[in-house]
């Protein structure tokens, strides 16, 4: 038997070939488009990664700078606390020394009282201070020559020379 040859077989074959060629072309364009999209996505991802690194480095540098400032501030606070403690100890020692000197008569109480009368006048009411020295008053004015006040004034007169306490030996 002979196979039946259909007159439309060549047309079908041509349509099938044309469809395959068209599908191959569409598939090739889709592959090229996908590769271009992938290249663009990789480029964008690389750019974003570079930018993220830059931002991370900037954030890290900023945080490091803030941490350095905090460390300097903490150190300064500790130094100020230490200075205050040293000054308080010095003040207590000077006060104790002035009290001891007044108790031992290094400066007679009468001489300190005379100094208050020189400052306020002979009508000044002079009172002995509990820790040594005197206070004196006239209406509207008061002079404190107690041991602690004399010690505090002596320290105040040191002024910027007190800075030598904080310098290394």
ZADRENVEX-679728 format. One record per residue: z, x, y of N, C-alpha, C in turn; residue in one letter. Coordinates in steps of 0.1 Angstrom, whole numbers, plus 5000, padded with zeros to 4 digits. Example, Ala and Ser with C-alpha at 12.3 -4.5 7.8 and 13.67 -1.06 7.14 Angstrom:
REM ZADRENVEX-679728
+------+------+------+-------+-------+-------+------+------+------+------+
! n_pz ! n_px ! n_py ! ca_pz ! ca_px ! ca_py ! c_pz ! c_px ! c_py ! code !
+------+------+------+-------+-------+-------+------+------+------+------+
! 5078 ! 5132 ! 4943 !  5078 !  5123 !  4955 ! 5078 ! 5132 ! 4967 !    A !
! 5071 ! 5128 ! 4978 !  5071 !  5137 !  4989 ! 5079 ! 5129 ! 5000 !    S !
+------+------+------+-------+-------+-------+------+------+------+------+
//
This chain:
REM ZADRENVEX-679728
+------+------+------+-------+-------+-------+------+------+------+------+
! n_pz ! n_px ! n_py ! ca_pz ! ca_px ! ca_py ! c_pz ! c_px ! c_py ! code !
+------+------+------+-------+-------+-------+------+------+------+------+
! 5000 ! 5008 ! 4988 !  5000 !  5000 !  5000 ! 5000 ! 5008 ! 5012 !    X !
! 4994 ! 5003 ! 5021 !  4992 !  5010 !  5034 ! 5003 ! 5004 ! 5043 !    X !
! 5008 ! 5012 ! 5051 !  5018 !  5008 !  5061 ! 5011 ! 5000 ! 5072 !    X !
! 5018 ! 4991 ! 5076 !  5012 !  4983 !  5087 ! 5014 ! 4990 ! 5100 !    X !
! 5003 ! 4992 ! 5107 !  5003 !  4999 !  5120 ! 5003 ! 4988 ! 5130 !    X !
! 5013 ! 4989 ! 5138 !  5014 !  4979 !  5149 ! 5007 ! 4985 ! 5161 !    X !
! 5000 ! 4977 ! 5168 !  4993 !  4982 !  5180 ! 5003 ! 4986 ! 5191 !    X !
! 5015 ! 4981 ! 5191 !  5024 !  4984 !  5201 ! 5033 ! 4997 ! 5198 !    X !
! 5031 ! 5003 ! 5187 !  5039 !  5015 !  5184 ! 5037 ! 5026 ! 5194 !    X !
! 5024 ! 5029 ! 5198 !  5023 !  5039 !  5208 ! 5030 ! 5036 ! 5221 !    X !
! 5030 ! 5023 ! 5225 !  5037 !  5019 !  5238 ! 5052 ! 5020 ! 5236 !    X !
! 5057 ! 5016 ! 5224 !  5071 !  5017 !  5222 ! 5075 ! 5032 ! 5222 !    X !
! 5067 ! 5040 ! 5216 !  5070 !  5055 !  5215 ! 5070 ! 5060 ! 5229 !    X !
! 5061 ! 5057 ! 5238 !  5060 !  5062 !  5251 ! 5072 ! 5057 ! 5259 !    X !
! 5076 ! 5044 ! 5258 !  5088 !  5039 !  5265 ! 5100 ! 5046 ! 5260 !    X !
! 5101 ! 5048 ! 5247 !  5113 !  5055 !  5242 ! 5114 ! 5070 ! 5247 !    X !
! 5102 ! 5077 ! 5247 !  5101 !  5090 !  5253 ! 5105 ! 5090 ! 5268 !    X !
! 5100 ! 5081 ! 5275 !  5103 !  5080 !  5290 ! 5118 ! 5076 ! 5292 !    X !
! 5123 ! 5068 ! 5284 !  5138 !  5064 !  5285 ! 5146 ! 5076 ! 5282 !    X !
! 5142 ! 5084 ! 5271 !  5150 !  5096 !  5268 ! 5149 ! 5106 ! 5279 !    X !
! 5137 ! 5108 ! 5284 !  5135 !  5118 !  5295 ! 5144 ! 5113 ! 5308 !    X !
! 5143 ! 5101 ! 5311 !  5151 !  5095 !  5322 ! 5166 ! 5097 ! 5319 !    X !
! 5171 ! 5095 ! 5307 !  5185 !  5096 !  5304 ! 5189 ! 5111 ! 5304 !    X !
! 5180 ! 5120 ! 5300 !  5183 !  5134 !  5301 ! 5184 ! 5138 ! 5315 !    X !
! 5175 ! 5133 ! 5324 !  5175 !  5137 !  5338 ! 5188 ! 5132 ! 5344 !    X !
! 5192 ! 5119 ! 5341 !  5205 !  5113 !  5347 ! 5216 ! 5122 ! 5342 !    X !
! 5216 ! 5125 ! 5329 !  5227 !  5133 !  5323 ! 5228 ! 5147 ! 5330 !    X !
! 5217 ! 5153 ! 5332 !  5216 !  5166 !  5339 ! 5221 ! 5165 ! 5353 !    X !
! 5217 ! 5155 ! 5361 !  5222 !  5153 !  5374 ! 5238 ! 5150 ! 5374 !    X !
! 5242 ! 5142 ! 5364 !  5257 !  5139 !  5363 ! 5264 ! 5152 ! 5360 !    X !
! 5259 ! 5161 ! 5351 !  5265 !  5173 !  5348 ! 5266 ! 5182 ! 5360 !    X !
! 5254 ! 5183 ! 5368 !  5254 !  5191 !  5380 ! 5264 ! 5186 ! 5390 !    X !
! 5264 ! 5172 ! 5392 !  5274 !  5166 !  5401 ! 5288 ! 5169 ! 5397 !    X !
! 5291 ! 5168 ! 5384 !  5304 !  5171 !  5379 ! 5308 ! 5186 ! 5382 !    X !
! 5299 ! 5195 ! 5379 !  5301 !  5209 !  5382 ! 5304 ! 5212 ! 5397 !    X !
! 5296 ! 5205 ! 5405 !  5298 !  5207 !  5420 ! 5312 ! 5201 ! 5424 !    X !
! 5315 ! 5189 ! 5419 !  5328 !  5183 !  5422 ! 5339 ! 5192 ! 5417 !    X !
! 5338 ! 5197 ! 5405 !  5348 !  5206 !  5400 ! 5349 ! 5219 ! 5408 !    X !
! 5338 ! 5225 ! 5412 !  5338 !  5237 !  5421 ! 5345 ! 5233 ! 5434 !    X !
! 5342 ! 5222 ! 5440 !  5348 !  5217 !  5453 ! 5363 ! 5215 ! 5451 !    X !
! 5367 ! 5209 ! 5439 !  5381 !  5206 !  5437 ! 5389 ! 5219 ! 5435 !    X !
! 5382 ! 5229 ! 5428 !  5389 !  5242 !  5426 ! 5391 ! 5249 ! 5439 !    X !
! 5380 ! 5248 ! 5448 !  5381 !  5255 !  5461 ! 5392 ! 5248 ! 5469 !    X !
! 5393 ! 5235 ! 5469 !  5403 !  5228 !  5476 ! 5417 ! 5232 ! 5471 !    X !
! 5418 ! 5232 ! 5458 !  5431 !  5236 !  5451 ! 5435 ! 5250 ! 5455 !    X !
! 5425 ! 5259 ! 5455 !  5428 !  5273 !  5459 ! 5433 ! 5273 ! 5474 !    X !
! 5426 ! 5266 ! 5483 !  5430 !  5266 !  5497 ! 5444 ! 5260 ! 5498 !    X !
! 5447 ! 5249 ! 5491 !  5460 !  5243 !  5491 ! 5471 ! 5252 ! 5486 !    X !
! 5467 ! 5260 ! 5476 !  5477 !  5269 !  5470 ! 5480 ! 5280 ! 5480 !    X !
! 5469 ! 5285 ! 5487 !  5471 !  5296 !  5497 ! 5480 ! 5290 ! 5508 !    X !
! 5477 ! 5278 ! 5513 !  5485 !  5272 !  5523 ! 5499 ! 5270 ! 5519 !    X !
! 5501 ! 5265 ! 5507 !  5515 !  5262 !  5502 ! 5522 ! 5276 ! 5501 !    X !
! 5516 ! 5286 ! 5497 !  5523 !  5299 !  5497 ! 5527 ! 5304 ! 5511 !    X !
! 5517 ! 5302 ! 5520 !  5520 !  5305 !  5534 ! 5532 ! 5297 ! 5539 !    X !
! 5532 ! 5284 ! 5537 !  5543 !  5276 !  5541 ! 5556 ! 5280 ! 5534 !    X !
! 5555 ! 5283 ! 5522 !  5567 !  5287 !  5514 ! 5573 ! 5300 ! 5520 !    X !
! 5564 ! 5309 ! 5523 !  5568 !  5322 !  5529 ! 5574 ! 5320 ! 5542 !    X !
! 5568 ! 5311 ! 5550 !  5573 !  5308 !  5564 ! 5587 ! 5301 ! 5563 !    X !
! 5588 ! 5292 ! 5553 !  5601 !  5285 !  5551 ! 5611 ! 5295 ! 5547 !    X !
! 5607 ! 5304 ! 5537 !  5617 !  5314 !  5532 ! 5621 ! 5324 ! 5543 !    X !
! 5612 ! 5328 ! 5552 !  5615 !  5337 !  5563 ! 5624 ! 5330 ! 5573 !    X !
! 5621 ! 5317 ! 5575 !  5630 !  5310 !  5585 ! 5644 ! 5308 ! 5579 !    X !
! 5645 ! 5305 ! 5566 !  5658 !  5304 !  5560 ! 5665 ! 5317 ! 5560 !    X !
! 5658 ! 5328 ! 5557 !  5664 !  5341 !  5557 ! 5669 ! 5344 ! 5571 !    X !
! 5662 ! 5341 ! 5581 !  5666 !  5343 !  5595 ! 5679 ! 5335 ! 5598 !    X !
! 5679 ! 5322 ! 5594 !  5691 !  5314 !  5596 ! 5703 ! 5320 ! 5589 !    X !
! 5701 ! 5325 ! 5577 !  5711 !  5331 !  5569 ! 5717 ! 5343 ! 5576 !    X !
! 5708 ! 5352 ! 5582 !  5712 !  5363 !  5589 ! 5720 ! 5360 ! 5601 !    X !
! 5716 ! 5349 ! 5608 !  5724 !  5345 !  5620 ! 5737 ! 5340 ! 5616 !    X !
! 5738 ! 5332 ! 5605 !  5751 !  5327 !  5600 ! 5760 ! 5339 ! 5596 !    X !
! 5754 ! 5349 ! 5589 !  5762 !  5361 !  5585 ! 5767 ! 5368 ! 5598 !    X !
! 5759 ! 5370 ! 5608 !  5764 !  5377 !  5620 ! 5775 ! 5368 ! 5627 !    X !
! 5773 ! 5355 ! 5627 !  5783 !  5347 !  5633 ! 5796 ! 5347 ! 5625 !    X !
! 5795 ! 5347 ! 5612 !  5807 !  5348 !  5604 ! 5814 ! 5361 ! 5606 !    X !
! 5807 ! 5372 ! 5607 !  5813 !  5385 !  5609 ! 5820 ! 5385 ! 5623 !    X !
! 5813 ! 5379 ! 5633 !  5819 !  5379 !  5646 ! 5832 ! 5371 ! 5646 !    X !
! 5832 ! 5360 ! 5639 !  5844 !  5351 !  5639 ! 5855 ! 5359 ! 5632 !    X !
! 5852 ! 5366 ! 5621 !  5862 !  5374 !  5614 ! 5867 ! 5385 ! 5623 !    X !
! 5858 ! 5391 ! 5631 !  5863 !  5402 !  5640 ! 5872 ! 5396 ! 5651 !    X !
! 5868 ! 5385 ! 5656 !  5876 !  5378 !  5667 ! 5890 ! 5375 ! 5661 !    X !
! 5890 ! 5369 ! 5649 !  5903 !  5366 !  5643 ! 5912 ! 5378 ! 5641 !    X !
! 5906 ! 5389 ! 5637 !  5913 !  5402 !  5635 ! 5918 ! 5407 ! 5648 !    X !
! 5909 ! 5406 ! 5659 !  5914 !  5411 !  5672 ! 5925 ! 5402 ! 5677 !    X !
! 5925 ! 5389 ! 5675 !  5936 !  5380 !  5679 ! 5949 ! 5384 ! 5672 !    X !
! 5947 ! 5387 ! 5659 !  5960 !  5391 !  5652 ! 5965 ! 5404 ! 5657 !    X !
! 5957 ! 5414 ! 5659 !  5961 !  5427 !  5664 ! 5968 ! 5425 ! 5678 !    X !
! 5961 ! 5417 ! 5686 !  5967 !  5415 !  5700 ! 5980 ! 5408 ! 5699 !    X !
! 5981 ! 5398 ! 5690 !  5994 !  5390 !  5689 ! 6005 ! 5400 ! 5684 !    X !
! 6001 ! 5409 ! 5675 !  6011 !  5418 !  5670 ! 6015 ! 5428 ! 5681 !    X !
! 6006 ! 5433 ! 5689 !  6008 !  5441 !  5700 ! 6017 ! 5434 ! 5711 !    X !
! 6014 ! 5422 ! 5714 !  6021 !  5414 !  5723 ! 6036 ! 5412 ! 5719 !    X !
! 6038 ! 5409 ! 5706 !  6051 !  5408 !  5701 ! 6059 ! 5421 ! 5701 !    X !
! 6052 ! 5432 ! 5698 !  6059 !  5445 !  5699 ! 6063 ! 5449 ! 5713 !    X !
! 6053 ! 5446 ! 5723 !  6056 !  5449 !  5737 ! 6068 ! 5441 ! 5742 !    X !
! 6067 ! 5428 ! 5738 !  6078 !  5419 !  5743 ! 6092 ! 5424 ! 5737 !    X !
! 6092 ! 5427 ! 5724 !  6104 !  5432 !  5718 ! 6109 ! 5445 ! 5725 !    X !
! 6099 ! 5454 ! 5728 !  6103 !  5466 !  5735 ! 6109 ! 5464 ! 5749 !    X !
! 6103 ! 5455 ! 5756 !  6108 !  5452 !  5770 ! 6122 ! 5445 ! 5769 !    X !
! 6124 ! 5436 ! 5759 !  6137 !  5430 !  5757 ! 6147 ! 5441 ! 5754 !    X !
! 6144 ! 5450 ! 5745 !  6153 !  5460 !  5741 ! 6156 ! 5469 ! 5753 !    X !
! 6146 ! 5473 ! 5761 !  6148 !  5481 !  5772 ! 6157 ! 5474 ! 5782 !    X !
! 6155 ! 5462 ! 5785 !  6164 !  5454 !  5794 ! 6178 ! 5453 ! 5789 !    X !
! 6179 ! 5451 ! 5776 !  6193 !  5449 !  5770 ! 6200 ! 5463 ! 5770 !    X !
! 6193 ! 5474 ! 5769 !  6199 !  5487 !  5770 ! 6202 ! 5492 ! 5784 !    X !
! 6197 ! 5484 ! 5794 !  6200 !  5487 !  5808 ! 6190 ! 5496 ! 5814 !    X !
! 6178 ! 5497 ! 5809 !  6168 !  5506 !  5815 ! 6165 ! 5502 ! 5829 !    X !
! 6165 ! 5489 ! 5832 !  6164 !  5484 !  5846 ! 6176 ! 5474 ! 5847 !    X !
! 6185 ! 5477 ! 5856 !  6197 !  5468 !  5858 ! 6192 ! 5454 ! 5862 !    X !
! 6200 ! 5444 ! 5857 !  6197 !  5430 !  5860 ! 6197 ! 5428 ! 5875 !    X !
! 6207 ! 5435 ! 5882 !  6208 !  5433 !  5897 ! 6195 ! 5438 ! 5904 !    X !
! 6189 ! 5448 ! 5899 !  6177 !  5453 !  5905 ! 6165 ! 5443 ! 5904 !    X !
! 6164 ! 5437 ! 5892 !  6154 !  5426 !  5890 ! 6157 ! 5414 ! 5899 !    X !
! 6170 ! 5411 ! 5900 !  6173 !  5399 !  5909 ! 6170 ! 5403 ! 5923 !    X !
! 6172 ! 5415 ! 5927 !  6169 !  5419 !  5941 ! 6154 ! 5418 ! 5943 !    X !
! 6146 ! 5421 ! 5933 !  6131 !  5421 !  5934 ! 6127 ! 5406 ! 5936 !    X !
! 6133 ! 5396 ! 5930 !  6130 !  5382 !  5932 ! 6133 ! 5378 ! 5946 !    X !
! 6144 ! 5383 ! 5951 !  6148 !  5379 !  5965 ! 6139 ! 5385 ! 5975 !    X !
! 6133 ! 5397 ! 5972 !  6124 !  5403 !  5981 ! 6111 ! 5394 ! 5981 !    X !
! 6107 ! 5389 ! 5969 !  6095 !  5380 !  5969 ! 6097 ! 5366 ! 5975 !    X !
! 6109 ! 5360 ! 5972 !  6111 !  5346 !  5976 ! 6121 ! 5344 ! 5988 !    X !
! 6128 ! 5355 ! 5991 !  6138 !  5353 !  6002 ! 6152 ! 5353 ! 5997 !    X !
! 6161 ! 5355 ! 6006 !  6175 !  5355 !  6002 ! 6181 ! 5342 ! 5997 !    X !
! 6174 ! 5331 ! 6000 !  6179 !  5318 !  5996 ! 6175 ! 5315 ! 5981 !    X !
! 6168 ! 5324 ! 5975 !  6163 !  5321 !  5961 ! 6174 ! 5319 ! 5952 !    X !
! 6173 ! 5309 ! 5943 !  6183 !  5307 !  5932 ! 6178 ! 5315 ! 5920 !    X !
! 6186 ! 5325 ! 5917 !  6183 !  5334 !  5906 ! 6190 ! 5330 ! 5893 !    X !
! 6183 ! 5330 ! 5882 !  6189 !  5326 !  5869 ! 6186 ! 5337 ! 5859 !    X !
! 6196 ! 5341 ! 5851 !  6193 !  5350 !  5840 ! 6185 ! 5344 ! 5829 !    X !
! 6175 ! 5351 ! 5824 !  6166 !  5346 !  5814 ! 6173 ! 5349 ! 5800 !    X !
! 6171 ! 5341 ! 5790 !  6178 !  5342 !  5777 ! 6175 ! 5355 ! 5771 !    X !
! 6162 ! 5360 ! 5771 !  6158 !  5372 !  5764 ! 6159 ! 5385 ! 5773 !    X !
! 6164 ! 5383 ! 5785 !  6165 !  5394 !  5794 ! 6157 ! 5392 ! 5807 !    X !
! 6160 ! 5398 ! 5818 !  6153 !  5396 !  5830 ! 6159 ! 5383 ! 5837 !    X !
! 6151 ! 5379 ! 5847 !  6156 !  5367 !  5855 ! 6144 ! 5358 ! 5859 !    X !
! 6147 ! 5346 ! 5863 !  6137 !  5338 !  5870 ! 6144 ! 5334 ! 5883 !    X !
! 6136 ! 5331 ! 5893 !  6141 !  5327 !  5906 ! 6132 ! 5316 ! 5912 !    X !
! 6139 ! 5307 ! 5920 !  6132 !  5296 !  5926 ! 6136 ! 5293 ! 5940 !    X !
! 6127 ! 5289 ! 5948 !  6130 !  5283 !  5961 ! 6121 ! 5270 ! 5961 !    X !
! 6123 ! 5261 ! 5970 !  6115 !  5249 !  5969 ! 6100 ! 5252 ! 5971 !    X !
! 6092 ! 5248 ! 5960 !  6078 !  5250 !  5961 ! 6073 ! 5263 ! 5955 !    X !
! 6082 ! 5272 ! 5951 !  6078 !  5285 !  5946 ! 6087 ! 5290 ! 5935 !    X !
! 6082 ! 5297 ! 5925 !  6090 !  5302 !  5914 ! 6085 ! 5316 ! 5910 !    X !
! 6094 ! 5325 ! 5906 !  6090 !  5338 !  5902 ! 6097 ! 5340 ! 5888 !    X !
! 6089 ! 5345 ! 5879 !  6094 !  5347 !  5865 ! 6093 ! 5362 ! 5862 !    X !
! 6105 ! 5368 ! 5862 !  6106 !  5382 !  5858 ! 6114 ! 5383 ! 5846 !    X !
! 6112 ! 5374 ! 5837 !  6119 !  5375 !  5823 ! 6112 ! 5386 ! 5815 !    X !
! 6119 ! 5390 ! 5805 !  6114 !  5401 !  5796 ! 6100 ! 5397 ! 5791 !    X !
! 6098 ! 5385 ! 5786 !  6085 !  5381 !  5781 ! 6074 ! 5381 ! 5792 !    X !
! 6077 ! 5376 ! 5803 !  6068 !  5375 !  5814 ! 6064 ! 5389 ! 5819 !    X !
! 6074 ! 5398 ! 5820 !  6071 !  5412 !  5824 ! 6062 ! 5419 ! 5813 !    X !
! 6064 ! 5417 ! 5800 !  6056 !  5422 !  5790 ! 6042 ! 5417 ! 5790 !    X !
! 6041 ! 5404 ! 5792 !  6027 !  5397 !  5793 ! 6020 ! 5403 ! 5805 !    X !
! 6026 ! 5405 ! 5816 !  6019 !  5410 !  5828 ! 6014 ! 5424 ! 5825 !    X !
! 6023 ! 5432 ! 5818 !  6019 !  5446 !  5815 ! 6006 ! 5446 ! 5806 !    X !
! 6006 ! 5437 ! 5797 !  5994 !  5436 !  5788 ! 5982 ! 5431 ! 5796 !    X !
! 5984 ! 5422 ! 5805 !  5973 !  5417 !  5813 ! 5967 ! 5428 ! 5821 !    X !
! 5975 ! 5437 ! 5826 !  5971 !  5448 !  5835 ! 5962 ! 5458 ! 5827 !    X !
! 5963 ! 5457 ! 5814 !  5954 !  5466 !  5806 ! 5940 ! 5462 ! 5808 !    X !
! 5937 ! 5449 ! 5810 !  5924 !  5445 !  5812 ! 5914 ! 5450 ! 5801 !    X !
! 5903 ! 5456 ! 5806 !  5893 !  5460 !  5796 ! 5897 ! 5472 ! 5788 !    X !
! 5908 ! 5479 ! 5792 !  5913 !  5490 !  5784 ! 5918 ! 5485 ! 5771 !    X !
! 5921 ! 5472 ! 5770 !  5926 !  5466 !  5757 ! 5915 ! 5467 ! 5747 !    X !
! 5902 ! 5468 ! 5751 !  5891 !  5470 !  5742 ! 5892 ! 5482 ! 5733 !    X !
! 5900 ! 5492 ! 5738 !  5902 !  5504 !  5730 ! 5909 ! 5501 ! 5717 !    X !
! 5916 ! 5490 ! 5717 !  5923 !  5486 !  5704 ! 5913 ! 5483 ! 5693 !    X !
! 5901 ! 5478 ! 5696 !  5892 !  5474 !  5686 ! 5882 ! 5485 ! 5682 !    X !
! 5882 ! 5496 ! 5690 !  5873 !  5507 !  5687 ! 5878 ! 5515 ! 5675 !    X !
! 5870 ! 5520 ! 5667 !  5874 !  5529 !  5656 ! 5880 ! 5542 ! 5662 !    X !
! 5890 ! 5547 ! 5655 !  5897 !  5560 !  5660 ! 5888 ! 5571 ! 5660 !    X !
+------+------+------+-------+-------+-------+------+------+------+------+
//
